[in-house]
Amino acid sequence: MNKKLLAPFLWLILFTVLSTKSVMAAPHLTLTPSSKTVANGDEFTVMVGVDSGTETSTAVDAWGTFDATRLEIISIVKADNPAFPFTASPNIYNDTGKFDFSCASTDMSSFEDKVINGDLMKITFKAKATGLATVTFTCQSGSTIDSNIIKTTGEDIIDCGANQSGSYTIEASIGGDEDTTTDTTTTSSSELPQTGGFETTMIMLVLGTLGIAGSLFFKKI
């Protein structure tokens, strides 16, 4: 093939590869599964995860909203093998359809920024009315009172547009008992202190670092 003809093809391939890599590398939060069909009254779990792409991170805040007319959260617990093992107690607001939690690493090696990809927390939902229920992450560029993927420098590297959302279809339960009433009970007060803030997460990192330094000091005595 003529070299003059080959060059444009090589540039096209290189541009495609770099563009694909750029899209895949965007740091974002994930929901697994992102879609599911369940019966009204049944419980199901959704895993919240993180993918920092080619960036490095040391802590995560996850703030989310869900359709409170069709879903309620039963529990939010740590994943079996979490990407970041240290977590603050999650907040659940079933009356307004919101949740938040923060995760950070605790050992010295993890405190240094690293590429992270894995599960964080497992949310158990209960379906309470038929229809389509959505779950989304609250995220706005430049904001620190929402979802964040944080470096040790304090920089928030999350790409809000890359965050996954969930769509869950709730069908009538077997036997045709279709309950479309809305349960307004909550598992925690909407006035509980929020733990998913950027500032709180940074405090978690500082306290963890001081604890590590203290343990090393006593080992040398």
N, C-alpha and C positions, 0 to 999 in steps of 0.2 A: 504493500500500500504506500502511496505517495506520502512523504513525511508532512507535506503541507496539509494533506487531508487528515492525517492521523492526529495532528496537534489539537484541533478543535474537539475531537472525541475524547482525548485525554483530559483536557480541561473540563469537559462536561462531566466525566466520571468523577474527577477530583471534587468538583463543586457539589455533586450529588452526595458523595461520601461525607464531606464536611458539613453539609446542610443537615443530613440525617443525624450525624453525631451531635450537632448542636441541639437538635430537638430532643434527642434521647438524653442529653446531659443536663437538661434543666432540672434543678433541685425541686422536688415536689413531694406531696403527701399522697398516699394511695388508700383505696378501699377495696378489700377482697372478701367476697365477690362484689363486683360493682353493679350487678343486677341479679335478681332472684325472684321467683314466684313462690309465695307461701300462702297457707290457709289462714283465714281470719282466726285469731285466738292462739296461733302457734308462736313459738319463740324461735329466733334464728340469730346467728352470730355474724358479725362483720369485723374483719381485722383491719385496724388502722396501721399503715406502714409508712416508711420514709425511703426515698431514693434521692441521694444527693448528687447523682450523676457523676460528673468528673470533678465536682467541687468537694471540699472537706467540711466537716461539721463536728460540733461537740455537744449540741443540745437541740431539742425540738419542742415547740409549743404547738398543740393542735386544738384549734377552736372550730366547732362545727355546729350546724343547724340541721334539724330534721322536722318532718311533718308531724306535729304533735296531735293532729286530728286522727292520724292513722297509726302512729307508732308511739311506744313509750320505751324508755331504756330501763332494763332490769338491773344491769350491772356493767361496769367497765373495769376490767382486770388486766394485769400485765400478761403479755404474750408468753408462751412457753419458753421461747428463746429470744428475748427482746434485743433489738439492735442497741438500745441504750437501757441498761438495767435499773438505773436509779430514777424513780418516778415520784412526783408529788401526787397527793390524793386527788382523784378527778372530781370535778363538779358536774352534777347532773341536774338539769332544769326541765323536768317533764311538762311543766305548765306552759313554758314558752318555747319548748323545742330546741334547747341548746345544751351543749356540753363543752368541757375544756379540760385539758391535762397537759402536764409538762414532763419531759424526759431528759435525762442527762447521764453522762458516764461518771463512774466513781473511781476507777483505777488510774494511776499516773499515765500509763501509755495511752488510754482512751481520751484523757484530757487534752492531748495534743490532737489537733484537727486531723480527721481521717475521712476518707470516702466511706459513706455508710449506706447500706441498702438492706432493709429487713423489716420485720414486724415490730410494732411498738405495744399496742394495747388491743384487747379484744372486747368489742361492745356486743352485749346481748340485748336484742330488741324483742318486743312483743307486739304482734300485729293486733290492732283493736278495731279497725274499720276497713271495709273493702275499698279498693281503688289503687291509684299509683302514688307511692310515697317516695320522696326524694331525701337524700342526705348530702349535704355539701359542706365544704370547709369555708370558714369565714377568713378572708384574706384580702388585704389591700396593700399595694406597693407603698412602702415608706411608713406603714403603720407598725407600732410595736404592741398594740393591744388586740392581737389576732393571731393567726397561725404564723409561725416563724421557723426557719431552719438557721441555726446560729453558729458562727465561728467563735473561737476563743477571743478574737479581737472585738467581739460584740457586733460584727456585721451580720445583717439578716440577708441570706442569699436565696431565699425561697422565690420561685417563679409562680406567682399566684395563678396565672393562666394555665399552668401545667398540672395543677392539682386535679385529682380525679374526683368525680361525684358518683353517687349511687342512686339507682332507680329500682325500686322494689314493688312488685305487683302483688297486691293482697286480694285473694279470691275468697268467695264464700266457703265456709268450712264444710266438711263432708256432712251430708245430711240436710244441707240447705239452710242451716241456721246462720243467717246473715245478720250480724250485729253491727250496725253503723253508728252506734252511740259513741260519744267521746269520753274517755276516762280522764278526768282532770286531776287525779291524785298524782303526787310527786314523790320521788325518792329522796329529794333533798330540797331545802328551801332555796328560793331564788335569791335570797339575801346572803347566801354563804359567800365567804371571801373567794375571789377568783384566784386560781393558782396558775392559770395559763398565760400570765403576762410575761413580757420580755424582761422586765426588771426583776421579777421573782426568779426567773430561770437563771439570770446572771448571778443572783445572790446564792442560788444552789451551787453554782460552779465555784464561787469564791469560798464557801464553807467547806466544800469538798476538798479544795486545794489546801486549805488550812489544816484539815484533818490529816491529809497525807503528809504534810510537812511535819506535823506534830509526831506522827508515828515514826517517821524517819529519825527525828531528833532523839526520841526515847530509845531507839534501837542503838544509837551511838553512845548512850550513857553507860 
